[in-house]
Amino acid sequence: MPVARKTPAKRAAPARRARRSKLTRAEIVELFSRLRELNPNPTTELEFATPFELLVAVVLSAQATDVGVNKATRKLFPVANTPAAIVAMGVAKLKRHIATIGLFNTKAANVLALSQRLLDEHGGEVPRTREALEALPGVGRKTANVVLNTAFGEATMAVDTHIFRVSNRTGLAPGKDVREVEDNLMHVVPAEFLHDAHHWLILHGRYTCTARRPKCPGCPIQDICRFPEKTPPDEKLPDASRK
């Protein structure tokens, strides 16, 4: 009786590594070179003078505009701009200072709680590690990245809605969520641009690559961008004197 031969098991195909960018390295270098030329020293539009002021401002900026936060902190910081002063102020008075900002009740509670935590665990100083920052009330990964980058000079990538949109539209670092975009950006952005990259991308998304109608005709990187639905140049209005 013939012995049946076993069919050799098929080897699983090796997992394909996701492509982190639709742009070539040369295109990425050109993209950031142009943004740097237009704005050599980018920074946050939040107003601050110390790491603690920056931390508070970023916590307040969640689902709020930088303009709105600056209006509130211009009144708050002259009165209380240290953890001890915030704790001494108390939540009721703090709420009155930030009442013009969305979600001010929750934010006031978080700012008071993180101030107390800084006093209890960090000698009133803002910690310089991601783990310690993210352990503070109201502080997530994005806020920690902003503080690490802007206050302490670390090369981090704080991905907000603007950076998420620009990264996906341009093809620079596509991703299905903010963490994937962050990881991809950290992989593809050349080291010479990494410290300032998130500021350039935020500002580009805020003022040029806007959500509803991006300003593609005047965009400095429109020839590099992979976005298939670019806004066409506006048609000239007919001369009213001609009939």
PEBELQUI-V392968 format. One record per residue. N is the residue number from 1. RES is the residue in one letter. OMEGA is omega as a letter, one per 20 degrees, with the letter a starting at -180 (999 if undefined). Layout:
# PEBELQUI-V392968
N_RES_OMEGA, N_RES_OMEGA
This chain:
# PEBELQUI-V392968
1_M_a, 2_P_r, 3_V_r, 4_A_r, 5_R_r, 6_K_r, 7_T_a, 8_P_a, 9_A_r, 10_K_r, 11_R_r, 12_A_r, 13_A_r, 14_P_a, 15_A_r, 16_R_r, 17_R_a, 18_A_r, 19_R_a, 20_R_r, 21_S_r, 22_K_r, 23_L_r, 24_T_r, 25_R_r, 26_A_r, 27_E_r, 28_I_r, 29_V_r, 30_E_r, 31_L_a, 32_F_r, 33_S_r, 34_R_r, 35_L_r, 36_R_r, 37_E_a, 38_L_a, 39_N_a, 40_P_a, 41_N_a, 42_P_r, 43_T_r, 44_T_r, 45_E_r, 46_L_a, 47_E_a, 48_F_r, 49_A_a, 50_T_r, 51_P_r, 52_F_r, 53_E_r, 54_L_a, 55_L_r, 56_V_a, 57_A_a, 58_V_r, 59_V_r, 60_L_a, 61_S_r, 62_A_a, 63_Q_r, 64_A_r, 65_T_r, 66_D_r, 67_V_r, 68_G_r, 69_V_a, 70_N_r, 71_K_a, 72_A_a, 73_T_r, 74_R_r, 75_K_a, 76_L_a, 77_F_r, 78_P_a, 79_V_a, 80_A_a, 81_N_r, 82_T_r, 83_P_a, 84_A_a, 85_A_r, 86_I_r, 87_V_r, 88_A_r, 89_M_a, 90_G_a, 91_V_a, 92_A_a, 93_K_r, 94_L_r, 95_K_a, 96_R_a, 97_H_a, 98_I_a, 99_A_r, 100_T_a, 101_I_r, 102_G_r, 103_L_a, 104_F_r, 105_N_r, 106_T_a, 107_K_r, 108_A_r, 109_A_r, 110_N_a, 111_V_r, 112_L_a, 113_A_r, 114_L_r, 115_S_r, 116_Q_r, 117_R_r, 118_L_r, 119_L_a, 120_D_a, 121_E_a, 122_H_r, 123_G_r, 124_G_a, 125_E_r, 126_V_a, 127_P_a, 128_R_r, 129_T_r, 130_R_a, 131_E_a, 132_A_r, 133_L_a, 134_E_r, 135_A_a, 136_L_r, 137_P_r, 138_G_a, 139_V_r, 140_G_a, 141_R_a, 142_K_r, 143_T_r, 144_A_r, 145_N_r, 146_V_a, 147_V_r, 148_L_a, 149_N_a, 150_T_r, 151_A_a, 152_F_r, 153_G_r, 154_E_a, 155_A_r, 156_T_a, 157_M_a, 158_A_a, 159_V_r, 160_D_a, 161_T_a, 162_H_a, 163_I_r, 164_F_a, 165_R_a, 166_V_a, 167_S_r, 168_N_a, 169_R_a, 170_T_a, 171_G_a, 172_L_a, 173_A_a, 174_P_r, 175_G_a, 176_K_r, 177_D_a, 178_V_a, 179_R_r, 180_E_r, 181_V_r, 182_E_a, 183_D_a, 184_N_r, 185_L_r, 186_M_a, 187_H_a, 188_V_a, 189_V_r, 190_P_a, 191_A_a, 192_E_a, 193_F_a, 194_L_a, 195_H_a, 196_D_a, 197_A_a, 198_H_r, 199_H_r, 200_W_a, 201_L_r, 202_I_a, 203_L_r, 204_H_r, 205_G_a, 206_R_a, 207_Y_a, 208_T_a, 209_C_a, 210_T_a, 211_A_a, 212_R_a, 213_R_a, 214_P_a, 215_K_a, 216_C_a, 217_P_r, 218_G_a, 219_C_a, 220_P_a, 221_I_a, 222_Q_r, 223_D_r, 224_I_a, 225_C_a, 226_R_a, 227_F_a, 228_P_a, 229_E_a, 230_K_r, 231_T_a, 232_P_r, 233_P_r, 234_D_r, 235_E_r, 236_K_r, 237_L_r, 238_P_r, 239_D_a, 240_A_a, 241_S_a, 242_R_a, 243_K_999
